[in-house]
Amino acid sequence: MKNLLTVTAPANEAVKSIARLSSSKKARDEARVFVAEGIKLVEEALRGGFELLELFVLKDALGAYEGLFPSVSGTVYAVTQPIMNKITESKTPQDITAVFAYKSCDTAFDGRRYLCLERVQEPGNVGALIRSAAAFGFDGVVLSADCADVYSVKALRGAMGATFRLPVKVVGDLRGFVREMRSAGFKAYAAALRDDAVSLEKAEFAEKLLLLIGNEGNGLDAETVALCDGIVRIPMADGTESLNAAVAGSVLMWEVSEWRRNSQSGSHSA
């Protein structure tokens, strides 16, 4: 069996390494790797072309995953339940966890719809927004560098594999990206609770667009909103201050998807 090692000691260096990678963005960035927990994420990452470096499997479950072993470029570790508990972030760990190498996202941005996130801090929100972007037919997700890490265990779990199916790119200058895309013919729409925002039931969208979602507490920076071609808001009942960022972004993406579908059917023109 390929590079199979049995590990029972919590002080084992491989165990300490993956535990550190699970909990630390700095460690992941330095090593250029991330941790995927559970068979669904492992298989999605493999389908997405990510290199599988190491595999940690419960000893009693080895037989169920032998088909994956040829895909591992490094070592397969057979571990006990206490070891699996130590190396995962989940309260109820699954029986397989893997270490994958980062893959560069050199997308040409030749699609038509992109979700842009500015300073979204909660990993679960980042993951859920990536998942919704894939579900509603967006062509990619662009994040400012100060968003939560897309490769954190919580973000990957929230995305349910969409991170590996959809181009996801972190940019150092989100406003510069917006300017560049607008010069290429895209229209940018900011989600903001402002008096001058257009309610969704009256909003119109361009065929080629950027949808911008901001920080959970403060929304988009005013300078970012000023770059946009339009400002939109979700109509809500009186007394409701705001929606969770992932919920709001998902509603907005669904509306954009509906607008495009209606445009193509001739219900209205973009």
C-alpha positions as CSV (number, residue, x, y, z in Angstrom):
1,M,0.0,0.0,0.0
2,K,1.4,3.4,-1.0
3,N,3.4,5.2,1.8
4,L,1.1,4.0,4.5
5,L,2.0,4.9,8.1
6,T,0.1,4.1,11.3
7,V,0.0,7.0,13.8
8,T,-1.2,6.8,17.4
9,A,0.9,9.4,19.1
10,P,-0.6,13.0,19.3
11,A,3.0,14.3,19.4
12,N,3.7,12.9,15.9
13,E,5.1,15.7,13.7
14,A,2.6,15.0,10.9
15,V,-0.2,15.3,13.4
16,K,1.1,18.5,14.9
17,S,1.6,19.9,11.4
18,I,-2.0,19.3,10.1
19,A,-3.5,20.5,13.4
20,R,-1.6,23.8,12.9
21,L,-2.7,24.0,9.2
22,S,-6.3,23.5,10.2
23,S,-6.3,26.4,12.7
24,S,-3.8,28.9,11.2
25,K,-4.1,31.0,8.0
26,K,-0.5,32.0,8.4
27,A,0.6,28.4,8.5
28,R,-1.5,27.6,5.4
29,D,-0.2,30.6,3.4
30,E,3.4,29.8,4.3
31,A,3.1,26.2,3.3
32,R,0.7,26.9,0.4
33,V,-1.6,24.2,1.5
34,F,-5.1,23.8,3.0
35,V,-7.0,21.1,4.9
36,A,-10.2,19.5,3.6
37,E,-12.4,17.5,6.1
38,G,-14.7,14.8,4.9
39,I,-15.0,12.7,1.8
40,K,-17.2,15.2,-0.1
41,L,-14.7,18.0,0.1
42,V,-11.8,15.6,-0.7
43,E,-13.5,14.4,-3.8
44,E,-14.6,17.9,-4.9
45,A,-11.0,19.2,-4.5
46,L,-9.7,16.3,-6.6
47,R,-12.2,16.9,-9.3
48,G,-11.2,20.6,-9.2
49,G,-7.6,19.6,-10.0
50,F,-6.0,20.3,-6.6
51,E,-3.0,18.2,-5.7
52,L,-3.6,15.7,-2.8
53,L,-0.5,15.8,-0.7
54,E,-1.4,13.8,2.5
55,L,-4.4,11.7,3.6
56,F,-5.4,11.0,7.2
57,V,-7.9,8.1,7.5
58,L,-9.3,6.3,10.6
59,K,-7.7,2.9,10.8
60,D,-11.0,1.1,10.8
61,A,-12.1,2.9,7.6
62,L,-9.0,2.3,5.5
63,G,-10.7,-0.2,3.2
64,A,-13.4,2.3,2.2
65,Y,-10.9,4.8,0.8
66,E,-8.3,2.6,-0.9
67,G,-9.4,4.0,-4.2
68,L,-8.1,7.4,-3.3
69,F,-4.6,6.2,-2.3
70,P,-3.1,6.4,-5.9
71,S,-4.1,10.1,-6.0
72,V,-1.9,10.9,-2.9
73,S,1.5,12.3,-3.8
74,G,2.8,12.0,-0.2
75,T,1.8,9.8,2.7
76,V,-1.4,8.1,3.8
77,Y,-1.7,8.1,7.6
78,A,-3.9,5.5,9.4
79,V,-5.0,7.2,12.6
80,T,-7.0,6.6,15.8
81,Q,-10.1,8.5,16.7
82,P,-8.3,10.7,19.3
83,I,-5.8,11.7,16.6
84,M,-8.6,12.5,14.1
85,N,-10.3,14.6,16.9
86,K,-7.0,16.5,17.3
87,I,-6.4,17.4,13.7
88,T,-9.9,18.5,12.7
89,E,-12.0,21.6,13.6
90,S,-15.3,19.7,13.6
91,K,-17.0,18.7,16.8
92,T,-18.0,15.4,15.2
93,P,-15.1,14.6,12.8
94,Q,-15.5,12.5,9.7
95,D,-13.3,9.5,9.1
96,I,-11.1,11.2,6.4
97,T,-9.1,14.5,6.3
98,A,-6.7,15.6,3.6
99,V,-4.0,18.2,2.9
100,F,-4.1,19.8,-0.5
101,A,-1.8,22.2,-2.3
102,Y,-3.0,25.7,-3.2
103,K,-3.8,26.1,-6.9
104,S,-3.3,29.5,-8.6
105,C,-6.4,31.1,-10.0
106,D,-5.3,32.7,-13.3
107,T,-8.9,33.3,-14.6
108,A,-9.2,35.6,-17.5
109,F,-12.5,37.0,-16.2
110,D,-14.1,36.4,-19.5
111,G,-17.4,35.5,-18.0
112,R,-20.4,37.9,-17.5
113,R,-21.2,37.9,-13.7
114,Y,-18.9,38.1,-10.8
115,L,-19.5,38.4,-7.1
116,C,-17.1,40.8,-5.3
117,L,-16.6,40.7,-1.5
118,E,-15.1,43.5,0.5
119,R,-13.9,42.8,4.1
120,V,-16.4,40.0,4.7
121,Q,-15.0,38.7,8.0
122,E,-17.0,35.6,8.9
123,P,-15.6,32.5,7.3
124,G,-19.1,30.9,7.2
125,N,-20.5,33.9,5.3
126,V,-17.6,33.7,2.8
127,G,-18.2,30.0,2.2
128,A,-22.0,30.4,1.9
129,L,-21.6,33.3,-0.6
130,I,-19.3,31.2,-2.8
131,R,-21.8,28.4,-2.7
132,S,-24.6,30.7,-3.7
133,A,-22.5,32.2,-6.5
134,A,-22.1,28.8,-8.0
135,A,-25.8,27.9,-7.5
136,F,-27.0,31.1,-9.2
137,G,-24.7,30.9,-12.2
138,F,-22.1,33.5,-11.4
139,D,-18.8,33.0,-13.2
140,G,-16.5,33.6,-10.2
141,V,-15.9,35.3,-6.9
142,V,-13.4,38.0,-6.1
143,L,-12.4,38.9,-2.6
144,S,-10.5,41.7,-1.1
145,A,-7.3,40.6,0.8
146,D,-8.9,41.5,4.2
147,C,-11.8,39.0,3.8
148,A,-11.9,35.8,5.8
149,D,-9.7,33.1,4.4
150,V,-11.5,31.0,1.7
151,Y,-9.3,28.0,2.7
152,S,-10.3,28.0,6.4
153,V,-12.0,24.8,7.4
154,K,-15.2,26.8,8.2
155,A,-15.3,28.6,4.9
156,L,-14.7,25.4,2.9
157,R,-17.4,23.6,4.8
158,G,-19.8,26.5,4.1
159,A,-19.0,26.5,0.4
160,M,-19.7,22.7,0.2
161,G,-17.2,22.2,-2.5
162,A,-18.1,25.3,-4.6
163,T,-14.6,26.8,-3.9
164,F,-13.2,24.0,-6.1
165,R,-15.7,24.3,-8.9
166,L,-15.8,28.1,-9.3
167,P,-12.9,30.5,-10.0
168,V,-12.2,32.2,-6.6
169,K,-9.5,34.9,-6.5
170,V,-8.2,37.2,-3.8
171,V,-7.0,40.6,-5.0
172,G,-4.9,43.2,-3.2
173,D,-6.8,46.1,-4.7
174,L,-10.5,45.5,-5.0
175,R,-11.3,49.0,-6.2
176,G,-8.6,48.7,-8.8
177,F,-10.2,45.5,-10.0
178,V,-13.6,47.2,-10.2
179,R,-12.1,50.0,-12.3
180,E,-10.4,47.6,-14.6
181,M,-13.6,45.6,-15.1
182,R,-15.7,48.7,-15.7
183,S,-13.2,49.8,-18.4
184,A,-13.7,46.4,-20.0
185,G,-17.5,47.0,-20.3
186,F,-18.8,45.7,-16.9
187,K,-21.3,47.5,-14.8
188,A,-20.8,47.4,-11.0
189,Y,-23.7,47.3,-8.5
190,A,-23.2,47.9,-4.8
191,A,-25.4,46.4,-2.2
192,A,-26.1,49.1,0.4
193,L,-28.8,50.3,2.7
194,R,-28.9,53.9,1.5
195,D,-31.6,56.4,0.7
196,D,-30.4,56.6,-2.9
197,A,-30.3,52.8,-3.4
198,V,-32.8,51.3,-5.8
199,S,-35.1,48.6,-4.4
200,L,-34.7,45.2,-6.0
201,E,-38.2,45.1,-7.4
202,K,-37.3,48.2,-9.5
203,A,-33.7,47.4,-10.2
204,E,-32.3,46.7,-13.7
205,F,-29.0,45.1,-14.4
206,A,-26.5,44.9,-17.2
207,E,-25.6,41.7,-18.9
208,K,-22.0,42.0,-17.8
209,L,-21.8,42.9,-14.1
210,L,-20.1,42.9,-10.8
211,L,-22.2,42.6,-7.6
212,L,-20.4,44.0,-4.6
213,I,-21.2,42.9,-1.0
214,G,-19.5,44.5,2.0
215,N,-18.6,43.9,5.6
216,E,-21.2,42.3,7.9
217,G,-21.3,45.4,10.3
218,N,-20.4,48.3,8.1
219,G,-21.2,47.3,4.6
220,L,-19.1,48.5,1.6
221,D,-16.7,51.4,2.0
222,A,-18.0,54.7,0.7
223,E,-15.1,54.9,-1.8
224,T,-16.1,51.6,-3.2
225,V,-19.7,52.5,-3.5
226,A,-18.7,55.7,-5.3
227,L,-17.1,53.6,-8.1
228,C,-20.2,51.7,-8.9
229,D,-22.8,52.3,-11.6
230,G,-25.7,51.5,-9.4
231,I,-26.7,50.9,-5.7
232,V,-29.3,48.3,-4.8
233,R,-31.1,47.2,-1.7
234,I,-33.4,44.4,-0.6
235,P,-36.9,45.6,0.4
236,M,-37.6,44.5,4.0
237,A,-40.4,44.8,6.5
238,D,-40.5,47.9,8.8
239,G,-38.4,47.4,11.8
240,T,-35.9,45.1,10.1
241,E,-32.4,46.7,10.1
242,S,-30.5,44.3,7.9
243,L,-29.9,40.7,6.7
244,N,-27.0,38.4,7.3
245,A,-24.4,39.1,4.6
246,A,-24.7,35.6,3.2
247,V,-28.5,35.8,3.1
248,A,-28.5,39.2,1.5
249,G,-25.9,38.3,-1.1
250,S,-27.8,35.2,-2.0
251,V,-31.1,37.1,-2.4
252,L,-29.3,39.6,-4.6
253,M,-27.6,36.9,-6.7
254,W,-31.0,35.2,-7.2
255,E,-32.5,38.4,-8.3
256,V,-29.7,39.0,-10.8
257,S,-30.2,35.5,-12.1
258,E,-33.9,36.0,-12.5
259,W,-33.3,39.3,-14.3
260,R,-31.0,37.6,-16.8
261,R,-33.5,34.8,-17.3
262,N,-36.4,37.2,-17.9
263,S,-34.2,39.3,-20.2
264,Q,-33.4,36.2,-22.4
265,S,-37.1,35.3,-22.5
266,G,-38.1,38.8,-23.6
267,S,-39.9,39.7,-20.4
268,H,-37.8,42.9,-20.2
269,S,-34.6,44.2,-21.7
270,A,-31.3,44.8,-19.9
